[in-house]
Amino acid sequence: MKKFIGIVVSISLSVMTTAQDLNLFQKKQFIIGNDTLPYRLLLPENYNASKKYPLVFFMHGAGERGNDNEKQLVHGAKLFLREEVRKDYPAIIVFPQCPQNSFWSNVDFKMENGKRIFGFKAEGEPTLAMKMAQELLYSIIKDYPVNKRQVYAGGLSMGGMGTFEIVRRNPKLFAAAFPICGGAEPSTASVMKKTKWWVFHGGKDDVVPPELSEKMVDALKAVKAAVKFTLYPDANHNSWDPAFAEPELLSWLFKQKK
């Protein structure tokens, strides 16, 4: 019984530590008129406003939408809190939260024969969430000492789709991007060819079909973009778990410059 209690205490302390670490992400709100976009901001250790830092802009999936300014940290935030990561790659990290009634990407989807069919739009106005995200991004670049040669985008699922779209809408801004289990309209690849890409997907994904990433990778290669593609044959939709565990992900990301 004592051993069991010890295990419970150990687990509880581990959870508490994780919660405390996540609080290093400052809670912020970006407001334009009547619209508010919650976001979390992680500054480097020993932050020095006279230095220039890389910026990572990360977009979460559909399940983390809302306005609690908490759920968007469920996937990915812990990667940037690791001691060695904070030491080796000091950067400004931003996790915005998409409203429940919006979507990062301008895409239609429906169910056919038990499968989701996605219809990405090559043109058109951004969603409210994407509009707010872009405004937030440029606000961060203006208000913080960001190295404009090292601005990066990433995201998973809905956020993977958002990653492709935010690069498309700002083709001269991003040095590199890492969309996970996302997708986009392949005809837009030529607009995004100046950005370096590492695309991830699960081979057994039954939520966002892997061919959505495969088609984008093929389209990017066709326009001579620098693109890497990692398909995890046995992973389902949660391909972000092996993606975040990739030992070369951050070293690859932070060495990319405009």
Secondary structure, 3 states (H helix, E strand, C coil): CHHHHHHHHHHHHHHHHHHHHHCCCEEEEEEECCEEEEEEEECCCCCCCCCCEEEEEEECCHHHCCCCCCHHHCCCHHHHHCHHHHHHCCCEEEEECCCCCCCCCCEEEEEECCEEEEEECCCCCCCHHHHHHHHHHHHHHHHCCEEEEEEEEEEECHHHHHHHHHHHHCCCCCCEEEEECCCCCHHHHHHHCCCEEEEEEECCCCCCCCHHHHHHHHHHHHCCCCEEEEEECCCCCCCHHHHHCCCCHHHHHHHCCC
